[in-house]
Amino acid sequence: MQALVAVPKISGTQALKQIWEPLVKYDFRVRDLFVDLQDGLKLCRAIQLLQVAMDDRYSSAKFELLLRKGEDKVKIPNFFFWKWGNELSNTVLVEDNEGDLYAIDIHVEQLEGNAIAYFINGITDIRDIYCAHRTCLANFQFMGQSKFVAHMTPLRPSRNEDPASMPPPTCTPRTYSTC
C-alpha cells in the first residue's frame, strides 16, 4: 500500500511525485540506542509502548468504598494498601466524574503491628459534593504516581432517610441546582 502525493510542476510537462511507504513496514528495531532515539518515529513508538506497560501494570489497582454522610475518614482496603501503599505519597490526587481534582491526605495508623490507611482531609469534600443527602459508592482506579480516578454513584436512600428530601439520582455536582 503506497500513498502518492502530487507536488506542483517544476517545468513544462514534468511533475514531481513522492511515494510514502506505510509505517507498518517501518523498521522499529533499536540497534544503537543513542542514534535510534533521535529518530522521532522510534521515540514516539518507545513512549507508546511504555504507556501501555504502565496502564497494564495498574489495571488491577482498583477498589470500591462507601462514602457516608458524617464520616471524616474512610478506610483504604487492606489488599490495596499492602500491594500499592509504597507508591502512595502522604497526599494523593483524585479526579472525579467531572474531571475536577481533589487533594486527599492519607493517614496511616499502626494497629497490632499492621498498618491501616485512611483517606482524610479532602475525602470530605468529595463526599459533601456527591453524597450530601445519601450514601455514595465510590469506585477508585489507581493510575500510578499517587493519582486516582474515582467514579461516584449515589445509592438509594436507606430506610431511615426521607426519600422526599433526596435529590434525583441523576444529579451531578454541576447540574445539582437545575435538577
C-alpha positions in Angstrom: 0.0 0.0 0.0 1.5 3.3 -1.1 0.3 6.9 -0.9 1.1 9.1 -3.8 1.4 12.8 -3.2 1.3 15.2 -6.1 3.7 18.2 -6.0 3.3 21.2 -8.3 5.0 21.0 -11.7 8.6 22.3 -11.9 8.8 22.9 -15.6 6.6 22.1 -18.6 5.3 18.6 -18.5 7.5 17.3 -15.7 5.7 16.7 -12.4 7.2 15.6 -9.1 5.7 12.9 -7.1 6.6 11.3 -3.8 5.8 7.8 -2.7 5.2 7.4 1.1 5.6 4.0 2.5 3.2 3.0 5.3 4.6 2.8 8.8 3.7 -0.9 9.1 6.9 -1.6 7.1 9.0 0.8 9.2 11.8 -0.9 11.0 11.4 0.0 14.7 14.3 -2.2 15.8 16.8 -0.4 18.0 20.4 -1.0 17.0 22.1 2.0 18.6 20.1 3.5 21.5 21.6 6.9 21.3 21.1 7.2 17.5 17.8 5.4 17.3 16.1 7.6 20.0 16.9 10.6 17.9 14.5 9.2 15.3 11.2 10.8 16.1 9.1 7.7 15.0 11.1 5.3 17.1 11.0 7.7 20.1 7.2 8.0 19.8 6.8 4.2 19.5 9.0 3.7 22.6 6.9 6.1 24.6 3.7 4.5 23.4 4.9 1.1 24.5 5.9 2.4 27.9 2.5 3.9 28.4 0.8 0.6 27.5 3.0 -1.2 30.0 2.2 1.4 32.7 -1.6 1.1 32.0 -1.4 -2.7 32.2 0.5 -2.5 35.5 -2.3 -0.7 37.3 -5.3 -2.4 35.7 -5.9 -4.4 38.8 -5.3 -1.5 41.2 -8.9 -0.6 41.9 -11.3 -0.8 44.8 -14.8 0.4 46.0 -15.6 2.4 49.0 -18.9 3.6 50.6 -18.8 7.3 51.4 -21.4 8.1 54.1 -22.6 11.4 55.5 -20.8 12.2 58.7 -17.7 10.2 58.2 -14.5 12.2 58.4 -12.1 9.4 57.4 -12.6 6.4 55.0 -10.5 3.3 55.3 -8.5 2.2 52.3 -8.9 -1.5 51.7 -6.0 -3.6 53.1 -5.5 -5.6 49.9 -4.9 -2.3 48.0 -2.7 -0.7 50.6 -0.5 -3.7 51.1 0.2 -4.0 47.3 0.3 -0.4 46.3 0.9 1.6 49.5 4.6 2.1 48.8 3.7 4.1 45.7 1.4 6.5 47.6 2.6 9.8 48.9 1.0 11.5 52.0 -1.3 13.4 49.7 -2.9 11.9 46.6 -4.9 13.4 43.7 -8.3 12.2 42.9 -10.1 13.1 39.7 -13.9 12.8 39.9 -16.7 12.2 37.4 -16.5 15.8 36.1 -12.7 15.9 35.8 -12.2 18.0 38.9 -9.1 17.3 41.0 -9.1 16.9 44.8 -6.0 16.6 47.1 -6.7 14.0 49.7 -4.4 13.2 52.6 -3.6 9.7 53.6 -3.2 8.8 57.3 -1.6 5.5 58.3 -2.1 4.0 61.8 -0.3 1.1 63.3 -2.8 -1.4 64.9 -1.3 -4.6 66.4 1.6 -4.4 64.1 -0.5 -3.9 61.0 -0.6 -0.6 59.0 -4.1 0.7 58.4 -4.6 3.5 55.9 -7.3 6.1 55.7 -8.3 8.9 53.3 -8.7 12.1 55.4 -8.8 15.9 54.7 -10.2 16.1 51.2 -12.4 13.0 51.1 -15.0 15.0 52.9 -15.1 17.5 50.0 -15.9 14.7 47.5 -18.4 13.2 50.0 -20.1 16.6 50.6 -20.5 17.3 46.8 -21.6 13.8 45.7 -23.2 12.4 48.8 -24.7 15.4 50.6 -28.1 13.6 51.0 -27.2 9.9 50.7 -24.5 7.3 50.7 -22.4 7.0 47.6 -20.4 4.2 46.1 -17.0 5.4 45.0 -15.0 3.3 42.5 -11.3 4.2 42.7 -8.8 3.3 40.0 -5.2 3.9 40.8 -3.3 5.4 37.9 0.2 5.5 39.5 2.2 8.4 40.8 -0.3 9.0 43.7 -3.2 9.7 41.3 -6.6 8.1 41.3 -9.7 8.4 39.1 -12.9 8.0 41.0 -16.5 7.5 39.8 -19.1 8.3 42.4 -22.6 6.8 42.3 -25.3 7.9 44.7 -27.1 5.0 46.2 -30.8 4.7 47.1 -31.8 6.2 50.4 -31.7 4.0 53.5 -34.9 3.2 55.4 -34.2 6.0 58.0 -33.7 8.7 55.3 -36.7 10.6 54.0 -36.9 9.9 50.2 -38.8 13.2 49.6 -35.7 15.2 50.7 -33.4 13.4 48.3 -32.3 14.9 45.0 -32.9 12.7 41.9 -30.1 10.1 41.5 -29.1 11.6 38.1 -27.9 14.8 39.6 -24.2 15.6 39.4 -22.5 18.5 41.2 -22.6 20.7 38.2 -26.3 20.2 37.5 -27.5 19.9 41.1 -29.2 23.4 41.0 -31.2 22.5 37.9 -32.3 19.0 38.9 
